[in-house]
Amino acid sequence: MKKIIYLSLLILTTCIYSQKPCEFTSNVKDSIGTYKSTTDYLVYESNFADKSNYIFLVLESTNGSPTLNFNFIRKSKEFVNAKCFDKNSKLFFQLNNGKIITLLALDKESCGNLIRDDKGYDNRVLIGTFMFIKGTFEELKSSGVNMMRVRYISETEDYIIKKEILSELNGNQYQPESFFMNYLHCIE
Protein backbone atom coordinates (compact mmCIF):
# COMPACT_ATOMS: atom_id res chain seq x y z
CA MET A 1 0.00 0.00 0.00
CA LYS A 2 2.87 2.37 0.80
CA LYS A 3 4.29 1.80 -2.68
CA ILE A 4 1.02 2.86 -4.29
CA ILE A 5 0.88 6.03 -2.18
CA TYR A 6 4.50 6.91 -2.99
CA LEU A 7 3.95 6.23 -6.68
CA SER A 8 0.82 8.40 -6.68
CA LEU A 9 2.67 11.24 -4.96
CA LEU A 10 5.55 10.94 -7.43
CA ILE A 11 3.22 11.11 -10.44
CA LEU A 12 1.27 14.03 -8.97
CA THR A 13 4.46 15.95 -8.15
CA THR A 14 5.85 15.32 -11.64
CA CYS A 15 2.65 16.58 -13.27
CA ILE A 16 2.52 19.72 -11.13
CA TYR A 17 6.15 20.69 -11.61
CA SER A 18 6.46 19.73 -15.29
CA GLN A 19 4.61 22.87 -16.36
CA LYS A 20 6.78 25.91 -16.97
CA PRO A 21 6.25 29.12 -15.01
CA CYS A 22 4.17 31.72 -16.82
CA GLU A 23 5.88 34.75 -18.35
CA PHE A 24 3.48 37.47 -19.45
CA THR A 25 4.01 40.50 -21.65
CA SER A 26 0.61 41.76 -20.45
CA ASN A 27 -1.42 40.82 -17.39
CA VAL A 28 -4.08 43.47 -16.82
CA LYS A 29 -7.10 43.33 -14.55
CA ASP A 30 -9.28 46.42 -14.28
CA SER A 31 -12.92 47.55 -14.27
CA ILE A 32 -13.29 46.72 -17.98
CA GLY A 33 -12.07 43.12 -17.64
CA THR A 34 -8.94 41.01 -17.75
CA TYR A 35 -6.28 40.48 -20.41
CA LYS A 36 -3.28 38.14 -20.32
CA SER A 37 -0.68 37.58 -23.02
CA THR A 38 2.31 35.25 -22.75
CA THR A 39 5.69 36.06 -24.27
CA ASP A 40 6.42 35.09 -27.89
CA TYR A 41 7.51 31.45 -28.18
CA LEU A 42 9.41 30.18 -31.23
CA VAL A 43 7.90 26.94 -32.61
CA TYR A 44 9.40 26.91 -36.12
CA GLU A 45 12.60 28.27 -37.64
CA SER A 46 14.06 27.77 -41.10
CA ASN A 47 17.21 29.47 -42.44
CA PHE A 48 18.47 28.66 -45.93
CA ALA A 49 20.20 30.71 -48.66
CA ASP A 50 19.42 34.21 -47.36
CA LYS A 51 15.81 33.23 -46.62
CA SER A 52 14.50 32.85 -43.09
CA ASN A 53 11.11 31.84 -41.71
CA TYR A 54 10.06 32.11 -38.08
CA ILE A 55 6.77 31.19 -36.42
CA PHE A 56 6.06 32.45 -32.93
CA LEU A 57 2.98 31.54 -30.88
CA VAL A 58 1.47 33.65 -28.10
CA LEU A 59 -1.29 32.50 -25.76
CA GLU A 60 -3.85 35.17 -24.87
CA SER A 61 -6.90 35.38 -22.66
CA THR A 62 -9.42 38.21 -22.83
CA ASN A 63 -12.06 38.10 -20.09
CA GLY A 64 -11.54 34.33 -19.83
CA SER A 65 -11.74 33.64 -23.58
CA PRO A 66 -8.51 31.92 -24.68
CA THR A 67 -6.96 32.59 -28.10
CA LEU A 68 -3.71 31.79 -29.88
CA ASN A 69 -1.81 34.55 -31.62
CA PHE A 70 0.17 33.25 -34.64
CA ASN A 71 3.12 35.41 -35.77
CA PHE A 72 4.84 34.46 -39.04
CA ILE A 73 7.99 36.37 -40.01
CA ARG A 74 9.62 35.78 -43.39
CA LYS A 75 12.89 37.44 -44.31
CA SER A 76 14.65 37.48 -47.71
CA LYS A 77 16.77 39.65 -50.00
CA GLU A 78 14.26 38.78 -52.74
CA PHE A 79 10.64 39.92 -52.82
CA VAL A 80 8.53 38.14 -50.20
CA ASN A 81 5.04 37.33 -51.47
CA ALA A 82 2.08 37.75 -49.17
CA LYS A 83 0.26 34.99 -47.34
CA CYS A 84 -3.09 36.00 -45.94
CA PHE A 85 -5.60 34.96 -43.30
CA ASP A 86 -9.36 35.37 -43.48
CA LYS A 87 -12.38 34.00 -41.60
CA ASN A 88 -11.93 30.57 -43.27
CA SER A 89 -8.29 30.17 -42.21
CA LYS A 90 -7.44 27.46 -39.70
CA LEU A 91 -4.57 26.02 -37.71
CA PHE A 92 -4.35 22.26 -37.38
CA PHE A 93 -2.08 20.63 -34.80
CA GLN A 94 -1.27 16.94 -35.11
CA LEU A 95 -0.54 15.53 -31.67
CA ASN A 96 1.87 12.73 -30.79
CA ASN A 97 -1.13 10.60 -29.79
CA GLY A 98 -2.49 10.83 -33.38
CA LYS A 99 -5.33 13.27 -32.70
CA ILE A 100 -5.75 16.48 -34.69
CA ILE A 101 -6.79 19.72 -33.00
CA THR A 102 -8.30 22.57 -35.06
CA LEU A 103 -8.22 26.27 -34.20
CA LEU A 104 -10.47 28.74 -36.07
CA ALA A 105 -9.45 32.20 -37.27
CA LEU A 106 -11.23 35.32 -36.10
CA ASP A 107 -13.32 37.14 -38.71
CA LYS A 108 -10.72 39.64 -39.88
CA GLU A 109 -8.60 39.50 -43.03
CA SER A 110 -4.88 40.09 -42.72
CA CYS A 111 -2.05 39.89 -45.24
CA GLY A 112 0.63 41.26 -42.96
CA ASN A 113 3.09 44.07 -43.48
CA LEU A 114 6.19 44.31 -45.64
CA ILE A 115 9.12 46.04 -43.94
CA ARG A 116 12.50 46.67 -45.57
CA ASP A 117 15.40 46.78 -43.13
CA ASP A 118 18.69 48.66 -43.40
CA LYS A 119 20.53 45.53 -44.59
CA GLY A 120 18.39 45.25 -47.73
CA TYR A 121 16.14 42.43 -46.48
CA ASP A 122 12.40 42.37 -47.07
CA ASN A 123 10.59 41.25 -43.92
CA ARG A 124 6.96 40.20 -44.14
CA VAL A 125 5.14 39.92 -40.82
CA LEU A 126 1.78 38.13 -40.72
CA ILE A 127 -0.25 38.01 -37.53
CA GLY A 128 -3.43 36.00 -37.03
CA THR A 129 -5.60 35.27 -34.01
CA PHE A 130 -7.19 31.85 -33.64
CA MET A 131 -9.86 30.54 -31.27
CA PHE A 132 -9.70 27.24 -29.42
CA ILE A 133 -12.61 24.88 -29.94
CA LYS A 134 -14.34 23.70 -26.76
CA GLY A 135 -12.84 20.50 -25.39
CA THR A 136 -9.40 20.83 -27.03
CA PHE A 137 -7.51 22.11 -23.98
CA GLU A 138 -7.22 18.71 -22.29
CA GLU A 139 -5.87 17.08 -25.47
CA LEU A 140 -3.29 19.84 -25.98
CA LYS A 141 -2.20 19.66 -22.34
CA SER A 142 -1.72 15.89 -22.42
CA SER A 143 0.18 15.30 -25.69
CA GLY A 144 2.98 16.99 -27.59
CA VAL A 145 2.59 18.48 -31.09
CA ASN A 146 4.57 17.06 -34.02
CA MET A 147 3.10 18.93 -36.98
CA MET A 148 1.23 22.16 -37.66
CA ARG A 149 -0.82 22.78 -40.80
CA VAL A 150 -1.78 26.36 -41.64
CA ARG A 151 -4.64 27.09 -44.02
CA TYR A 152 -4.06 30.52 -45.55
CA ILE A 153 -6.51 32.14 -48.00
CA SER A 154 -4.94 30.66 -51.14
CA GLU A 155 -2.78 27.77 -49.90
CA THR A 156 -2.10 25.30 -47.13
CA GLU A 157 1.36 24.68 -45.66
CA ASP A 158 2.70 22.09 -43.26
CA TYR A 159 5.38 22.77 -40.66
CA ILE A 160 7.21 20.02 -38.78
CA ILE A 161 7.37 20.84 -35.07
CA LYS A 162 10.66 19.75 -33.52
CA LYS A 163 11.23 18.51 -30.01
CA GLU A 164 13.89 21.20 -29.45
CA ILE A 165 15.22 24.22 -31.35
CA LEU A 166 18.42 26.13 -30.70
CA SER A 167 17.44 29.35 -32.41
CA GLU A 168 19.85 30.97 -34.86
CA LEU A 169 17.83 34.18 -34.45
CA ASN A 170 18.42 34.79 -30.74
CA GLY A 171 20.49 31.84 -29.47
CA ASN A 172 17.73 30.68 -27.10
CA GLN A 173 16.62 27.09 -26.74
CA TYR A 174 12.94 26.21 -27.22
CA GLN A 175 10.86 23.04 -26.83
CA PRO A 176 8.07 23.64 -29.38
CA GLU A 177 6.71 20.09 -29.22
CA SER A 178 5.61 20.65 -25.61
CA PHE A 179 4.57 24.32 -25.95
CA PHE A 180 0.90 23.72 -25.09
CA MET A 181 1.70 21.18 -22.37
CA ASN A 182 4.02 23.69 -20.68
CA TYR A 183 2.13 26.98 -21.11
CA LEU A 184 -1.60 26.41 -21.71
CA HIS A 185 -2.21 26.58 -17.96
CA CYS A 186 -1.13 30.24 -18.07
CA ILE A 187 -4.39 31.37 -19.67
CA GLU A 188 -6.88 29.08 -17.95
QUISUL-V278712 format. One line per field, one symbol per residue. phi: phi as a letter, one per 40 degrees, with the letter a starting at -180 (. if undefined). psi: psi as a letter, one per 30 degrees, with the letter a starting at -180 (. if undefined). A space follows every 10 residues. Layout:
BEGIN
phi: ???
psi: ???
END
This chain:
BEGIN
phi: .ccccccccc cccccccccc ccbbcaabba ccibabaccc bcbaaabafg bbbbbbbbcb bbfgccbbcb bbbbbacccb ccbbbaccca bbbccccgcb bbbbcccbca bgbbbccccg ccbbbbbbbb cccdgcdccc cbacbbabbb cccbabbbbc cccabbcccb gcbbbcdbdc ccbcccbc
psi: eeeeeeeeee eeeeeeffkl kkkkfkikja feakkkkllk kkfkkkjkhg kkkkkkkkkl kjhfjklkkj jjkkklflkj lkklkaffll kkkklfgflk kkkkllgkkk gakkkklfgg kkjkjkkkkk kkkkffeeee ffklkfkkkk jaeflkkkkk jlekkjkfeg glklieegee efffffg.
END
